[in-house]
Amino acid sequence: MNTWKNVLVLVACACATAYPAGYLEQYGYPLKGVVYKFVVYTGEKDRWDSATQYAPPLPPGKAARAAKEFVGKVPLRDDMKVWSLATITLRRMSLAPEEWVYVVHFDAVPKSGGWTGPVPSIEVPVRMDGAIPEPVVEKRKF
C-alpha cells in the first residue's frame, strides 16, 4: 500500500512541474454565460532582459492599442456602452530566461449612471511581439 502512495506522490510532483515556466490563463466575462479564456505559453518572442535593456521590446502604448483593437470586437451586454481601459500590467512569466507579457484590464462602462455592483471585465494578454493569443470562447451556466 505504501508503494502506491509513493507512486502517486511522484506522479503528482511530476505533473506539478510539467507546466512550462511561461504559462498564463486569463479569463473575461463580457456576457452572461460567455467566458473568454486566453492561454499563453511564452517563448523566445517574449524575452526581455530587464537588467540590461532599459525598456521592454513592446512599449505599453502599443500593447494597449492592440488590446483595445481586440476588445472592440468583444460584444458587450445591452446595458453597457463601451469597454474602458483600467490597467496595464507588465507580468514576468519566467525568470531564466526572462519572459514577459502585458495584461491589459478593461471594465465595461454602464449606460445608466445609477449602476450598482460589479461591471463585466476582461483581461487581454499581449505578447512582446504585439500578438494576442486567440481566446477560447466558452458558454457556461452561472
KAWO-V633528 format. One record per pair of residues at least 24 apart in sequence whose ideal C-beta (glycine too) atoms are under 8 Angstrom apart, sorted by the first residue. I is the first residue (numbers start at 1). J is the second residue. Records with the same first field share a line. If there is no record, write none. Layout:
I=J / J
This chain:
20=94
21=93 / 94 / 95 / 99
22=46 / 93 / 94 / 99
23=93
24=91 / 93 / 101 / 103 / 125
26=103 / 123 / 124 / 125
27=123
28=74 / 120 / 121 / 122 / 123 / 124 / 135
29=120 / 121 / 122
30=74 / 75 / 76 / 77 / 108 / 120 / 122
31=75 / 76 / 77 / 120
32=77 / 142
33=139 / 140 / 141 / 142
34=137 / 138 / 139 / 140
35=137 / 138 / 139 / 140
36=74 / 122 / 135 / 136 / 137
37=135 / 136 / 137 / 138
38=123 / 124 / 125 / 132 / 133 / 135
39=133 / 136
40=93 / 101 / 125 / 127 / 133
42=93 / 94 / 99 / 100 / 101 / 127
43=99
45=127 / 128 / 129 / 131
46=93 / 99 / 100 / 101 / 127 / 128 / 129
47=97 / 98 / 99 / 100 / 128
48=98 / 99 / 100 / 128
49=97 / 98
50=98 / 100
56=90 / 100 / 128
57=128 / 129
58=102 / 126 / 127 / 128 / 129 / 130
60=88 / 90 / 102
62=130
63=88 / 102 / 104 / 126 / 130
64=88 / 104
66=126 / 130 / 131 / 132
67=102 / 104 / 106 / 124 / 126 / 132
68=104
70=124 / 132
71=106 / 122 / 124
74=122
76=108 / 120
77=108 / 120
79=110 / 111 / 112 / 115
80=108 / 109 / 110 / 111 / 119 / 120
81=108 / 109 / 110 / 111
82=108 / 109
83=107 / 108 / 109 / 122
84=108 / 109
86=121
100=128
101=125 / 126 / 127 / 128
102=126
